[in-house]
Amino acid sequence: MRPLLNGGTLCRPENQNTMWRPVAVGDVIAERKFDLKRKRGKTSRVTVSFGRPVQEPDPDASAPWFCPLSISGSGLKFFVAVAGLDSLQSLILALELATTIVPVEAARLGAEVQWLEDDERLIFARHTIALGADNALTALLGRLKQASAILDAGTPTSTTARRRAVQALHAIGASAGGRIASKAPSRKAKQ
């Protein structure tokens, strides 16, 4: 087996047809330490380490990149080299895998894992809040599009279309915690 620059090694002898991948983390580019809280109150540390994404020695144009990922401590011992089309994709996929696997493995041990006393998302923190905001904005834009389509299709004398558009706008206001006025200013007041 040939050593790699980042400390990994080939996981196959050169005469076999299996795919190359690193078998060690190598150069650590990022690391996070988590608290593992067991039900009996005992707290211990788990370390997640991400290695520098690498390719096999002398790669061809289609050779994948691998981001080494290691999880260790408190009874956890896990290593995988996450493949991607380029170094960034392999790193992002390794981050997502760690986000998923650390809580699952902690639960298997009868524990919860926290970072900065927060148990939401461990790698991409506050993802749930961002996702909720994104969903709210998508719903808002959908309702506005619906109200706009109703108003565009209706005639100035179409009370049904106006009523449906106002209902859609009320739903928007209600979801934002407010209420939109039910009556439009009269045309006589403008004159």
MARFIBA-11833 format. One record per residue (C-alpha): residue in three letters; residue number from 1; x, y, z. Coordinates in steps of 0.02 Angstrom, whole numbers, plus 32768, in hexadecimal, padded with zeros to 4 digits. Layout:
 type seq    X    Y    Z
  ALA NUM    X    Y    Z
...
END
This chain:
 type seq    X    Y    Z
  MET   1 8000 8000 8000
  ARG   2 803F 80AD 7FD3
  PRO   3 8032 8139 8055
  LEU   4 7FD2 81D7 802A
  LEU   5 800B 8289 8045
  ASN   6 7F80 82A3 80C5
  GLY   7 7FAE 8208 812A
  GLY   8 7F2D 8191 80DE
  THR   9 7F5E 80F5 8081
  LEU  10 7F1F 8094 7FEE
  CYS  11 7E9E 8019 8028
  ARG  12 7EC8 7F9E 7F9D
  PRO  13 7F65 7F53 7F58
  GLU  14 7F8F 7F9E 7EB0
  ASN  15 7F67 7EFD 7E52
  GLN  16 7EAF 7EF3 7E85
  ASN  17 7E1C 7F47 7E2C
  THR  18 7DC5 7F92 7EC4
  MET  19 7DAD 804D 7ED4
  TRP  20 7E30 80AF 7F33
  ARG  21 7DFA 8111 7FCC
  PRO  22 7E54 8157 8065
  VAL  23 7E53 80ED 8102
  ALA  24 7E84 8176 817E
  VAL  25 7E52 822B 819C
  GLY  26 7EFC 8272 816F
  ASP  27 7F08 8330 8178
  VAL  28 7E78 836C 81E6
  ILE  29 7E29 8409 819B
  ALA  30 7D97 841A 8214
  GLU  31 7D65 83CF 82B9
  ARG  32 7CD5 83E2 8332
  LYS  33 7CC2 839F 83E3
  PHE  34 7C14 8373 8422
  ASP  35 7BCE 834B 84CE
  LEU  36 7B80 82A0 84DA
  LYS  37 7AFF 82A4 8567
  ARG  38 7AC8 81FC 85A7
  LYS  39 7A21 81E4 85FE
  ARG  40 7A75 81CA 86A6
  GLY  41 7ABF 8279 869B
  LYS  42 7B70 8249 866A
  THR  43 7BBC 82B8 85E4
  SER  44 7C4D 8289 8574
  ARG  45 7C9E 82C8 84D3
  VAL  46 7C8D 8291 841F
  THR  47 7D04 82D5 839B
  VAL  48 7CD8 82E3 82E4
  SER  49 7D6D 82FF 8270
  PHE  50 7D6A 8327 81B7
  GLY  51 7E05 8304 8150
  ARG  52 7E41 8366 80B9
  PRO  53 7DE6 8324 801E
  VAL  54 7E5C 82BB 7FB4
  GLN  55 7E62 825A 7F12
  GLU  56 7EC4 81BE 7EEB
  PRO  57 7F78 81D3 7EB3
  ASP  58 7F80 81FA 7DF8
  PRO  59 7EC1 820C 7DE4
  ASP  60 7E6C 820A 7D3C
  ALA  61 7DE8 828B 7D0F
  SER  62 7D59 8223 7D55
  ALA  63 7DAC 81F5 7DFB
  PRO  64 7D3F 8222 7E91
  TRP  65 7D77 828C 7F24
  PHE  66 7D6B 8248 7FD5
  CYS  67 7D54 82A9 8077
  PRO  68 7D8C 8240 810B
  LEU  69 7D16 8247 81A1
  SER  70 7D3D 8206 824E
  ILE  71 7CCA 8201 82E6
  SER  72 7D14 81C8 838A
  GLY  73 7CFE 81CF 8446
  SER  74 7C7F 8194 84C7
  GLY  75 7C6F 80E8 847A
  LEU  76 7C63 8126 83C7
  LYS  77 7CE5 80F7 8346
  PHE  78 7CB9 8117 8291
  PHE  79 7D1E 813A 81F4
  VAL  80 7CE4 8150 8141
  ALA  81 7D29 81A3 80A5
  VAL  82 7C97 8201 8055
  ALA  83 7CA1 8208 7F97
  GLY  84 7C70 829D 7F2B
  LEU  85 7C87 82DC 7E7A
  ASP  86 7CFC 8364 7EB8
  SER  87 7D4E 8395 7F5C
  LEU  88 7CC1 840A 7F8F
  GLN  89 7C38 838A 7F72
  SER  90 7C96 8305 7FD5
  LEU  91 7CAC 8381 8065
  ILE  92 7BF5 83B6 8065
  LEU  93 7BBB 8301 805F
  ALA  94 7C2F 82D6 80F0
  LEU  95 7BE7 8369 8154
  GLU  96 7B35 832D 8130
  LEU  97 7B61 827A 815F
  ALA  98 7BAB 82B2 8205
  THR  99 7B0F 831B 8226
  THR 100 7AA5 827F 820D
  ILE 101 7B0E 81F6 8259
  VAL 102 7B48 8247 82FD
  PRO 103 7A98 8257 8349
  VAL 104 7A68 81A8 830B
  GLU 105 7B01 8159 835A
  ALA 106 7AE7 81BC 83FB
  ALA 107 7A33 817E 8404
  ARG 108 7A72 80CC 83EA
  LEU 109 7ADC 80E6 8486
  GLY 110 7A46 812A 84E6
  ALA 111 7A86 81DD 84E2
  GLU 112 7A6B 8287 8493
  VAL 113 7AF1 82ED 843F
  GLN 114 7AFF 83AA 8452
  TRP 115 7B6F 8435 8416
  LEU 116 7B6D 84DB 8475
  GLU 117 7ADD 8494 84DD
  ASP 118 7A70 8489 8441
  ASP 119 7A32 83E5 83FC
  GLU 120 79E9 8426 8359
  ARG 121 7A61 8408 82C8
  LEU 122 7B12 83E2 82F7
  ILE 123 7B75 8412 825D
  PHE 124 7B03 8487 81FC
  ALA 125 7AB9 84DC 8296
  ARG 126 7A18 853D 828A
  HIS 127 79E8 84E1 81ED
  THR 128 7939 84C2 8230
  ILE 129 791A 857C 8249
  ALA 130 795C 85A5 819C
  LEU 131 78F1 851B 8150
  GLY 132 7857 855D 81AB
  ALA 133 7877 860D 816A
  ASP 134 7890 85CA 80BB
  ASN 135 77EC 8569 80C4
  ALA 136 7790 8603 8106
  LEU 137 77D3 866F 8079
  THR 138 77A3 85EC 7FF8
  ALA 139 76F2 85E4 803F
  LEU 140 76E7 86A3 8041
  LEU 141 771E 86B1 7F8D
  GLY 142 76A2 8629 7F5C
  ARG 143 7613 8686 7FAD
  LEU 144 7647 872B 7F5D
  LYS 145 7651 86D6 7EB4
  GLN 146 75A4 868C 7ED2
  ALA 147 755A 8736 7F03
  SER 148 75AE 8789 7E6E
  ALA 149 7568 8707 7DF6
  ILE 150 74BA 871C 7E3D
  LEU 151 74C1 87D9 7E2E
  ASP 152 7508 87CF 7D7E
  ALA 153 747D 8759 7D47
  GLY 154 73F0 87BA 7D97
  THR 155 7393 8850 7D51
  PRO 156 737C 88F1 7DB3
  THR 157 72C9 88B9 7DD8
  SER 158 72F5 8804 7E06
  THR 159 72D1 87FA 7EC0
  THR 160 72F5 873F 7EC9
  ALA 161 73A6 8755 7E86
  ARG 162 73C2 87EA 7EF9
  ARG 163 7383 8786 7F8E
  ARG 164 73F7 86F2 7F66
  ALA 165 748C 8767 7F53
  VAL 166 7464 87BD 7FF8
  GLN 167 7454 8711 804C
  ALA 168 7500 86E1 800A
  LEU 169 7548 8786 8049
  HIS 170 74F5 876A 80F3
  ALA 171 7547 86BF 80FC
  ILE 172 75EF 8714 80DD
  GLY 173 75CC 8794 8164
  ALA 174 7591 870F 81DF
  SER 175 762F 86A7 81C4
  ALA 176 7696 8742 81EA
  GLY 177 7632 8762 8288
  GLY 178 75D2 87F5 8243
  ARG 179 7532 881A 81E7
  ILE 180 7518 8875 8144
  ALA 181 7487 88F0 813E
  SER 182 73EC 889D 80F5
  LYS 183 73AC 8936 809E
  ALA 184 7409 8994 801A
  PRO 185 73FC 8A52 801F
  SER 186 7364 8A8B 7FC2
  ARG 187 737D 8AD8 7F17
  LYS 188 7317 8B6E 7F4B
  ALA 189 7394 8B97 7FD5
  LYS 190 741F 8BA5 7F54
  GLN 191 73C1 8C22 7EE9
END
